[in-house]
């Protein structure tokens, strides 16, 4: 693999790592680890830890899909492997 291919995969894996860290923090962190701390804050009448575990994480996951698609498109264009 040439230098350009290695740089492309390094950028791709870097993006995936960042996305997975956010996913983990939101799903496991906000929903389980920090739930007691977050439950002191209320959102729409429900404790924030409960809200993240039930609904908030889904909103974040959908947002992550759009962020991934946008950033991956930028990486593809940067390394000239995009489809158009």
C-alpha positions, 0 to 999 in steps of 0.5 A: 500500500502506498503512502496515500492509502496508508494516510487514508486508512489512518484518517478513516480509523481515526474518525471511527475511533472518535465516533465509537468513543462518543457512542460509548460515552453516551450509551454506557457513560450517560446511561449507566455510569453517570446516571445517578449524577445525571438524575439530579438534573431533570429534562421534561419532568424526567431525570436526565440519566433516565432520559439518556438511557431511554431516548437521548442516546438514540438522538445522539446515535442518529446525529453520529450517523450524519456526522460520520457520513459528512466527515467520511465524505470529506476524507474521501474527497481529500484523498480523491476516492469519492463517488460523484 
